[in-house]
C-alpha cells in the first residue's frame, strides 16, 4: 500500500526564482530532504549550469523539449546528475514539463 496518493492536477504551480519556471511539489521526505516535483519551463526559459552539493538529481521529460548543454531531449528522456556533478545550462524552445527527483535537500551552486 502506498503511503502517499496524490492527484497532481490539484497541486498548484509555484513560481521559482528563475523567470518562466515553476514547480509542483509532489513529495518531500522530512528526514532526508529527498523530494519529487514536477517542473514546468515556459518556452524560451532557461537555468544556468549548476550543481547540487549533496543531492543526486533525476529528470524525466514528460512533455515538450528540454535542452541540456546544447543537446535536445524529448518526452521519455531520462537524465541523471550525481551529487556534485555540474549539469546544464538547461533551456527549452517550446516549453516542457519534467518529473524531477532529488535524493537529499537540493542546493543550487552556480558553475562558472
Residue pairs with C-beta under 8 A, 6 or more apart in sequence:
4 27
6 26
6 27
8 24
8 26
8 38
11 24
11 25
11 26
11 38
12 24
13 22
13 23
13 24
13 40
14 22
14 23
14 24
14 25
15 21
15 22
16 22
16 23
18 45
18 46
18 47
19 45
20 41
20 42
20 43
20 44
20 45
21 39
21 40
21 41
21 42
21 45
21 47
22 39
22 40
23 37
23 38
23 39
23 40
23 100
24 37
24 38
24 40
25 35
25 37
26 35
26 36
26 37
26 38
27 35
27 36
28 34
28 35
28 36
29 35
32 103
32 104
32 105
33 55
33 102
33 104
33 105
33 106
34 55
34 101
34 102
34 103
34 104
34 105
35 101
35 102
35 105
35 106
36 99
36 100
36 101
36 102
37 99
37 100
37 101
38 62
38 97
38 98
38 99
38 100
39 59
39 97
39 98
39 99
39 100
40 95
40 96
40 97
40 98
41 64
41 66
41 90
41 91
41 92
41 95
41 96
41 97
41 98
42 92
42 95
43 92
43 93
43 94
43 95
44 91
44 92
44 93
45 91
45 92
45 95
46 89
46 90
46 91
46 92
47 88
47 89
47 90
47 91
48 88
48 89
48 110
48 111
49 69
49 86
49 87
49 88
49 89
49 110
49 111
50 86
50 87
50 88
50 108
50 109
50 110
50 111
51 81
51 83
51 84
51 85
51 86
51 87
51 109
51 111
52 81
52 83
52 84
52 102
52 106
52 107
52 108
52 109
53 83
53 84
53 107
53 109
54 83
54 104
54 105
54 107
55 83
55 102
55 103
55 104
55 105
55 106
55 107
56 80
56 81
56 82
56 83
56 102
56 103
56 104
57 80
57 81
57 87
57 100
57 101
57 102
57 103
57 106
58 78
58 79
58 80
58 81
58 100
58 101
59 66
59 78
59 79
59 80
59 81
59 98
59 99
59 100
60 76
60 77
60 78
60 79
60 98
60 99
60 100
61 73
61 74
61 75
61 76
61 77
61 78
61 96
61 97
61 98
62 75
62 96
62 97
62 98
62 99
63 75
63 95
63 96
63 97
64 74
64 75
64 92
64 94
64 95
64 96
64 97
65 72
65 73
65 74
65 92
65 93
65 94
65 95
65 96
66 72
66 73
66 74
66 77
66 79
66 90
66 91
66 92
66 96
66 98
67 73
67 90
67 91
67 92
67 93
68 79
68 87
68 88
68 89
68 90
69 87
69 88
69 89
72 93
73 79
79 87
81 87
83 103
83 104
86 111
88 111
